[in-house]
């Protein structure tokens, strides 16, 4: 079985620009969550998608938005980038909403905003 | 919002030593997961504990879940350089935020040869 794949692995953007990050879920997983991880910190929950609908959101502004597609792949979009958005963005999939058996994380996209 | 406190934040030890990492909360955990993350990678699930008092072993790693389900520990016996990494505890928030994982700030472990 394939794991969670994220693209791109690294990205440099200018403040004010928009960015789209992509994630392919692990086979058989129907739920995807996105996390932001600052250097030296634990990941912070951005939002979760289940059956193509947002199913919970963390403390992030509306300029952070997402999509989930019928094949369970997902996108994270961030508008009007700020310097503080520089972080590792992680996608995690699970085979149910609660993730009671754990989440499978991708290797992340390292976003640098300059 | 459930907060998870991990300690210590940093741990630097020699190969062969034992260590324990702690994860505490003021709230009851519905379940608790431990992850290990290496530089440039995403967290990898080590174990999920659900029942108060539960003990799980994974080779040289022993995970305990407190009887009241408000604390957990990870004990590594005879640490090896390959154990180096960021260790994270995480819990589901429950309720309307059922799918949200809340992470502790992590423990950075360095095992020197």
Interface residues (C-beta under 8 A of the other chain):
Chain A: X4 X31 X33 X35 X40 X41 X42 X43 X44 X45 X48 X50 X55 X56 X58 X90 X92 X94 X97 X98 X99 X100 X101 X102 X103 X104 X105 X106 X107 X108
Chain B: X4 X31 X33 X35 X40 X41 X42 X43 X44 X45 X48 X50 X88 X90 X92 X96 X97 X98 X99 X100 X101 X102 X103 X104 X105 X106 X108
